[in-house]
């Protein structure tokens, strides 16, 4: 009888280990799909994969509480026109255009319902739905900071505008067009 009891306990332990492993694998796959390149970046930046996945899960939970909304067609069109004006001004005033692109991206984020209390939090909030264009935002922001110190070249400013455009286009899309 005790041999049967030991076998049952061992079988239960194996079942629990397998169930945990499957649950962990499903959760990891979900996070990788949801965050895209941001998943790998976060894992690399943290002490462990588990810590990174906890961080990403917290981002997801915070994002779920936000009131992110699609834009009406007329608002999307207004933003698209504003972006066209920013791009057109680049030839005459590249520094001003990059500064304006940053403001326009922030305004669009706010209009969609994203908090805009600071760059790091913006990145964390955007990572949930826009992880695939987030590196563009980081690159543009870095150049914009350097622009503020008078250290960015015209070519870097052009690159920043292209990077801002990638996130801007992603934010401008209707929420229903994003794959979840």
N, C-alpha and C positions, 0 to 999 in steps of 0.2 A: 504494500500500500504506500509506503513512504517513497519508493522508487517512482511510482506513478505521480505522486504529489510533486516531487522534484522535477519530473518531466513536464508537468503542467506549468509549474512556476517558470521553468526555463523557456517554455514555449510562449508564455505571456510576456516575458521579458523581451524575447526576440520580436514578437508582434509589436510591442511598444517601441522598440528601437527602430523597426522598419517604418512604423507609422510616423514617428518623429522625423526620420530621414526624408520620407516622402513629403511631409508637410513643409519641412525646411526647403526642400528642392522646389516645391511649387511656389513658395513665398519668394525665394531667390529669383526664379524665372519671372514671376510677376514684377518684381522690382527692376530687373534687367530690362524687361519689355517697356515698363512705364517710364523709366528714367533714361534709357538709352545710354549714351556715352557718359552721362553724369554718374551712373552706377559705378563704372570702373574708376572714374576720377575720385569718387567719394571713398571707395575701398582703398585706393592708393593713399589717400590723405589721412586715413584713420589707422588706429593701432591694430584693428582686426576687422575681418569681414563682418562679424557679428555686430561690432560697434557701428560700422558703416550702415548696415541694414537697419539697425535701430534708428539711426539718424534719418535715413530715407523714409522709414515708416512714420516717424514724427512729422516729417515734412508733409507726407501724404495726409496725415490726420489734421494738421493745421490747414492745409489746402482745402480739405473737405468742408471746413467751417467757413471758408471765404465765400462771398457771394459773387462768383465770377459769372459774368453775363455776356452773351453775344451782343454785338453791336447792330443796331438797325442799319439798313442799307444806306440811308442818307448820311449817317454818322461815319460809316466806313468810307463813303465817297469823299466826305469832307477831309478825313484824315489822309486819304490817298492824294488828294489835291495839295494838302499841306506838305506831304512828303515830296511831291513833285517840285514844289517851290524851293524846298531845302536843297534838293539835288541841283536845281537850276542855278542857285546862288553859289554853288561850290566853286565855279571857275573864278568868280570875282572875290570870293571871301571864304576860302576853305576852312579856316579856323572857326569863323562864325557858323558855318554850315554844320560842322561837327558838333559844336555846342548846341545848336538848335536841334539837331537830330537827337541828341541825348534828351533834351527837354521834351521833344515830341514823343519819343518812346516812353518816357515817364508819364506823360499826360495820357497816352493810350493805355498804359498799364492801369492807371488810376480809373480811367473811364470803364475799363473792363471789370474793375472791382478788386484789383490787386493793391495791397497796401504798398506805399512807396516811402516808408520811413527810413530807409537806408539801403545802400547798395548791397551789402551782404545779405540782408533779409530779402531784398528783391530777388537776388540770385536763388536763394533757397525756395522762395515761393514759386518762381518761374520754373524751377527744375522739375516740378511735378508734371506739368503739361507741355513744357517747352524745352526739355532736356536736350533735344537734338539741335537746337539753335543757341543754346546757352553759351557755348564756347565763342560764338560770334559776339555775344554781348560782353563777355569778359575781355575779349581782344579790343573791342571798340572802347570800352570803359578805360582800359589801360592807356590807350592812345589819348583819350579825352583828358585824362588826368595829366599826362605829359604835355598836352596842348596847353592846359592851364598854367603850366610852368614855363611855357615857351620853348619846349624841347622836342616837339613833334615836327617831322618833315612833311612836306606837301604830299609825298607818296604815302606816308603813314596815315595822314589825314584822309586821303582817298580810300585807303584800306579800311579805316574806321567807319567811314560812311557806308561802305559795302557791308561791313559787319552789322552795323545798326539796321541796315535795310533787311537783312535776313531775319532778325528778330522782329522787326516792325511788321514785315509781311506775315510772319507766323501769328503774331498777336492780332493782326487785322482780320484774319480769317474768322469765319463763323465757327463757334465751338463744335458744331456738328460735323465739321470737316476734319477734325482731329481724330486720329485713330487712338482708341483707348486701350 
